[in-house]
Amino acid sequence: MELKTFTKGELILNANQICTESYFIREGIVRTYFLKDGKEISEYFCSVNEWVNSPKSFMRRTTDIYFIDAIEDTVAFKLHVNDLMYLFEKFPEMERYARLSMGSVFGHLMERIASMRFTSAKERYLHFKEIYANIYPRIPLGMVATYLGITQETLSRIRSQK
């Protein structure tokens, strides 16, 4: 593993690249997003003690739709996919850890899909505050709004309600 530093706003992964590295965040916040009609849509956020990569690209070694950038100065441990495969082969507990980790990501994404389909904007915002309680005040409101699937103006109205 290698310790890597990213400055606020730095692009960690471009969607046109194959994701060959996974990052374990030691300090900071990163965002995974995609472009729709030229607009950035936030998919999820990762912070201290979490892994981030583009899972489909990382495992299949193909390009994907996701970009990853640093929301604030970030320090992370970088692990190359080939090194991870070595760890899986030599240490079965690492493979188990990866399955549990991916299960957690899958659960989070399924919960997000259900939330987008079946809850109001206010309910989505309150849920966002709950699941990202330790970092949401540090995430720019425009990014929060795109994550919630609403405009920044709607988010401001929701936030002003008591």
ChimeraX attribute file (.defattr): number of C-alpha atoms within 10 A of each C-alpha:
attribute: neighborCount
match mode: 1-to-1
recipient: residues
	/A:1	13
	/A:2	10
	/A:3	13
	/A:4	14
	/A:5	18
	/A:6	18
	/A:7	15
	/A:8	15
	/A:9	15
	/A:10	16
	/A:11	15
	/A:12	19
	/A:13	19
	/A:14	16
	/A:15	19
	/A:16	12
	/A:17	15
	/A:18	18
	/A:19	26
	/A:20	20
	/A:21	20
	/A:22	20
	/A:23	21
	/A:24	21
	/A:25	23
	/A:26	18
	/A:27	15
	/A:28	21
	/A:29	23
	/A:30	27
	/A:31	23
	/A:32	22
	/A:33	23
	/A:34	18
	/A:35	13
	/A:36	9
	/A:37	7
	/A:38	7
	/A:39	10
	/A:40	16
	/A:41	21
	/A:42	22
	/A:43	19
	/A:44	19
	/A:45	23
	/A:46	20
	/A:47	21
	/A:48	17
	/A:49	12
	/A:50	14
	/A:51	18
	/A:52	21
	/A:53	21
	/A:54	23
	/A:55	16
	/A:56	15
	/A:57	19
	/A:58	18
	/A:59	13
	/A:60	12
	/A:61	15
	/A:62	14
	/A:63	16
	/A:64	19
	/A:65	16
	/A:66	24
	/A:67	23
	/A:68	24
	/A:69	21
	/A:70	23
	/A:71	23
	/A:72	18
	/A:73	15
	/A:74	22
	/A:75	20
	/A:76	25
	/A:77	16
	/A:78	19
	/A:79	16
	/A:80	15
	/A:81	16
	/A:82	11
	/A:83	12
	/A:84	17
	/A:85	13
	/A:86	11
	/A:87	14
	/A:88	16
	/A:89	12
	/A:90	11
	/A:91	11
	/A:92	11
	/A:93	12
	/A:94	16
	/A:95	16
	/A:96	12
	/A:97	12
	/A:98	14
	/A:99	12
	/A:100	12
	/A:101	14
	/A:102	14
	/A:103	12
	/A:104	12
	/A:105	15
	/A:106	12
	/A:107	12
	/A:108	13
	/A:109	14
	/A:110	12
	/A:111	11
	/A:112	18
	/A:113	11
	/A:114	10
	/A:115	17
	/A:116	16
	/A:117	8
	/A:118	10
	/A:119	12
	/A:120	12
	/A:121	18
	/A:122	16
	/A:123	15
	/A:124	19
	/A:125	19
	/A:126	14
	/A:127	16
	/A:128	17
	/A:129	15
	/A:130	11
	/A:131	11
	/A:132	15
	/A:133	11
	/A:134	11
	/A:135	15
	/A:136	15
	/A:137	11
	/A:138	11
	/A:139	16
	/A:140	10
	/A:141	16
	/A:142	17
	/A:143	21
	/A:144	24
	/A:145	20
	/A:146	18
	/A:147	22
	/A:148	25
	/A:149	15
	/A:150	15
	/A:151	15
	/A:152	16
	/A:153	12
	/A:154	13
	/A:155	20
	/A:156	12
	/A:157	10
	/A:158	15
	/A:159	12
	/A:160	8
	/A:161	7
	/A:162	4
